Amino acid sequence: MRPTEHLVQTVQADWDAAINHAFCKELAEGTLPLDKMRWYLVQDHKFIDQFVRLLATAIAHAPTIEDGRPGAAFLAMVTSTENTYFLRSFEALDVSTAQQAVPPAPSTKAFQDLMEQVRHSGQYEQMLSVLVVAEWTYLSWAEQYEVYDPKLPFWFSEWIDLHCGAGFEGVVAYLRTQLDTLWPNLTAAQQDKATEVFQAAVRCERAFFDASYAMDG
């Protein structure tokens, strides 16, 4: 069994709750109330700053240039295509600048803090653990809805598109392979800490979907 598969098993209930969340199902069906989508987009956009910093730091800690190259390509996509999606969605959904500037919700802040923590740890395996969760959970829910109604508004459909398909599958495969390859060479203490971080990230993902569905937390 791959180390990343084992890591999922250590937090399976929260993983399953995140990737099968009613928020994702309703988003894909186009039945998600727009107020919930607005709340989600505003809060999710607040992750980009810390996520970009974390990904850039992980790239800097990659063993070789070749190990970092796919991460760099993904970084370029996040700061361009994905960020532009948010801005277009804010405009289409009439999300004002003031609404975008609200403070992070507690569930958002918890994930921001975790990303900052592992970024400052200097430990590549901890950075990868959070990155793997952040992207693999999204692939795992989005690939369930890869085929959707062509009439789905772009703020729903493009969010699915950004998180499935061959390109994004490649990103997840790259991150998982980096962590899987590194894992056998870690000390027991390093593995324990990386497992703790992985589990915390999964719980953060679940909590954020819960908060988005309730527009609270």
C-alpha positions as CSV (number, residue, x, y, z in Angstrom):
1,M,0.0,0.0,0.0
2,R,1.3,3.5,-0.9
3,P,2.0,5.7,2.1
4,T,-0.5,8.3,0.9
5,E,-3.2,5.6,0.8
6,H,-2.4,4.6,4.4
7,L,-2.5,8.2,5.5
8,V,-6.1,8.5,4.1
9,Q,-7.1,5.3,6.1
10,T,-5.9,6.9,9.3
11,V,-8.6,9.6,8.9
12,Q,-11.1,7.8,6.6
13,A,-14.3,9.1,8.2
14,D,-13.4,12.7,7.8
15,W,-12.0,12.1,4.4
16,D,-15.2,10.5,3.2
17,A,-17.3,13.2,4.8
18,A,-15.3,15.9,2.9
19,I,-15.3,14.3,-0.6
20,N,-18.9,13.3,-0.4
21,H,-20.2,16.5,1.1
22,A,-23.7,17.8,0.3
23,F,-22.1,21.1,-0.6
24,C,-20.2,19.5,-3.4
25,K,-23.2,17.5,-4.6
26,E,-25.4,20.5,-4.7
27,L,-22.7,22.6,-6.4
28,A,-22.4,20.0,-9.2
29,E,-26.2,19.8,-9.6
30,G,-26.6,23.5,-9.7
31,T,-28.9,23.5,-6.7
32,L,-26.6,25.1,-4.2
33,P,-28.1,28.4,-3.0
34,L,-26.0,31.3,-4.4
35,D,-25.6,32.8,-0.9
36,K,-23.7,29.6,0.1
37,M,-21.6,29.8,-3.0
38,R,-20.8,33.4,-2.4
39,W,-19.7,32.7,1.2
40,Y,-17.6,29.8,0.0
41,L,-15.9,31.7,-2.8
42,V,-15.1,34.7,-0.5
43,Q,-13.6,32.4,2.2
44,D,-11.9,30.0,-0.2
45,H,-10.2,33.0,-2.0
46,K,-8.6,33.8,1.3
47,F,-6.6,30.6,1.1
48,I,-4.7,31.6,-2.0
49,D,-2.1,33.8,-0.3
50,Q,-1.0,31.1,2.2
51,F,-1.4,28.3,-0.4
52,V,0.8,30.1,-2.9
53,R,3.4,30.7,-0.2
54,L,3.3,27.1,1.0
55,L,3.6,25.7,-2.6
56,A,6.5,28.0,-3.4
57,T,8.3,27.0,-0.2
58,A,7.7,23.3,-1.0
59,I,9.2,23.9,-4.5
60,A,12.2,25.4,-2.9
61,H,12.6,22.3,-0.7
62,A,12.2,19.8,-3.5
63,P,15.3,17.6,-3.8
64,T,16.0,18.5,-7.4
65,I,14.9,21.0,-10.1
66,E,13.0,18.2,-11.8
67,D,11.2,17.4,-8.6
68,G,10.1,21.1,-8.3
69,R,9.2,21.7,-12.0
70,P,5.6,20.3,-11.9
71,G,5.0,22.3,-8.7
72,A,6.1,25.4,-10.4
73,A,3.8,24.8,-13.3
74,F,0.9,24.3,-10.9
75,L,1.9,27.5,-9.0
76,A,1.6,29.5,-12.3
77,M,-1.9,28.1,-12.8
78,V,-3.1,28.9,-9.3
79,T,-1.9,32.5,-9.6
80,S,-3.4,33.0,-13.0
81,T,-6.3,30.8,-14.2
82,E,-7.7,29.9,-10.7
83,N,-7.3,33.4,-9.3
84,T,-9.0,34.8,-12.4
85,Y,-11.9,32.4,-11.9
86,F,-12.5,33.9,-8.5
87,L,-12.5,37.5,-9.8
88,R,-14.9,36.6,-12.6
89,S,-17.2,34.8,-10.2
90,F,-17.2,37.7,-7.7
91,E,-18.3,40.0,-10.5
92,A,-20.9,37.7,-11.9
93,L,-22.4,37.0,-8.5
94,D,-22.3,40.7,-7.4
95,V,-19.9,40.1,-4.5
96,S,-18.7,43.6,-3.6
97,T,-15.2,44.5,-2.6
98,A,-16.5,45.1,1.0
99,Q,-17.9,41.6,1.0
100,Q,-14.7,40.1,-0.2
101,A,-12.8,41.9,2.6
102,V,-14.6,40.3,5.5
103,P,-12.3,38.5,8.0
104,P,-11.6,34.8,7.6
105,A,-14.1,32.6,9.3
106,P,-12.8,30.4,12.1
107,S,-12.6,27.3,9.7
108,T,-10.8,29.4,7.2
109,K,-8.3,30.7,9.7
110,A,-7.6,27.2,11.1
111,F,-6.5,26.0,7.6
112,Q,-4.5,29.2,7.0
113,D,-2.7,28.7,10.3
114,L,-2.0,25.1,9.4
115,M,-0.5,26.1,6.0
116,E,1.6,28.8,7.7
117,Q,2.8,26.3,10.4
118,V,4.0,23.7,7.9
119,R,5.6,26.4,5.7
120,H,7.7,27.6,8.6
121,S,8.6,24.0,9.7
122,G,11.2,23.7,6.9
123,Q,10.0,20.0,6.6
124,Y,9.2,19.0,3.0
125,E,7.1,16.1,4.1
126,Q,4.9,18.3,6.3
127,M,4.4,20.7,3.4
128,L,3.6,17.8,1.1
129,S,1.1,16.4,3.5
130,V,-1.0,19.5,3.5
131,L,-0.7,20.0,-0.3
132,V,-1.6,16.4,-1.0
133,V,-4.8,16.7,1.2
134,A,-5.7,20.1,-0.3
135,E,-5.5,18.8,-3.9
136,W,-6.4,15.1,-3.6
137,T,-9.6,15.8,-1.6
138,Y,-10.7,18.2,-4.4
139,L,-9.9,15.7,-7.1
140,S,-11.8,13.1,-5.2
141,W,-15.0,15.0,-5.0
142,A,-14.8,16.8,-8.4
143,E,-14.1,13.6,-10.5
144,Q,-17.5,12.3,-9.3
145,Y,-19.1,15.2,-11.2
146,E,-16.9,15.5,-14.2
147,V,-19.9,15.1,-16.4
148,Y,-22.5,17.8,-15.6
149,D,-25.4,19.6,-17.2
150,P,-23.9,21.9,-19.9
151,K,-26.3,24.6,-18.7
152,L,-24.5,24.7,-15.3
153,P,-23.4,28.3,-14.6
154,F,-19.7,28.9,-15.0
155,W,-19.2,29.6,-11.3
156,F,-20.2,26.0,-10.6
157,S,-18.9,24.3,-13.8
158,E,-15.5,25.9,-14.0
159,W,-14.8,25.1,-10.3
160,I,-15.4,21.4,-11.2
161,D,-13.2,21.7,-14.3
162,L,-10.4,23.2,-12.3
163,H,-10.3,20.2,-10.0
164,C,-10.6,17.2,-12.4
165,G,-9.3,16.0,-15.7
166,A,-5.9,14.8,-16.8
167,G,-4.1,18.0,-15.9
168,F,-5.3,18.1,-12.3
169,E,-4.9,14.4,-12.0
170,G,-1.3,14.9,-12.9
171,V,-0.9,17.5,-10.2
172,V,-2.2,15.1,-7.5
173,A,-0.1,12.2,-8.9
174,Y,3.0,14.4,-8.7
175,L,2.3,15.5,-5.1
176,R,1.5,12.0,-3.9
177,T,4.5,10.5,-5.6
178,Q,6.8,13.1,-3.9
179,L,5.4,12.2,-0.5
180,D,5.3,8.4,-1.2
181,T,9.0,8.5,-2.4
182,L,10.1,10.5,0.6
183,W,8.2,8.5,3.2
184,P,10.5,5.4,3.7
185,N,13.5,7.7,4.4
186,L,11.8,9.6,7.2
187,T,12.4,8.9,10.8
188,A,9.6,7.5,12.9
189,A,9.2,10.9,14.5
190,Q,9.0,12.6,11.1
191,Q,6.4,10.2,9.9
192,D,4.3,10.7,13.1
193,K,4.4,14.5,12.6
194,A,3.6,14.2,8.9
195,T,0.7,11.9,9.8
196,E,-0.6,14.4,12.4
197,V,-0.4,17.2,9.8
198,F,-2.2,15.1,7.2
199,Q,-5.0,14.3,9.5
200,A,-5.3,17.9,10.6
201,A,-5.6,19.1,7.0
202,V,-8.3,16.5,6.3
203,R,-10.3,17.7,9.3
204,C,-9.8,21.3,8.1
205,E,-11.2,20.4,4.7
206,R,-14.3,18.8,6.2
207,A,-14.8,21.7,8.6
208,F,-14.6,24.2,5.8
209,F,-17.2,22.4,3.7
210,D,-19.4,22.2,6.8
211,A,-19.0,25.9,7.4
212,S,-19.6,26.8,3.8
213,Y,-22.9,24.8,3.8
214,A,-24.0,26.5,7.0
215,M,-22.4,29.9,6.0
216,D,-21.0,30.0,9.5
217,G,-17.7,29.0,11.1
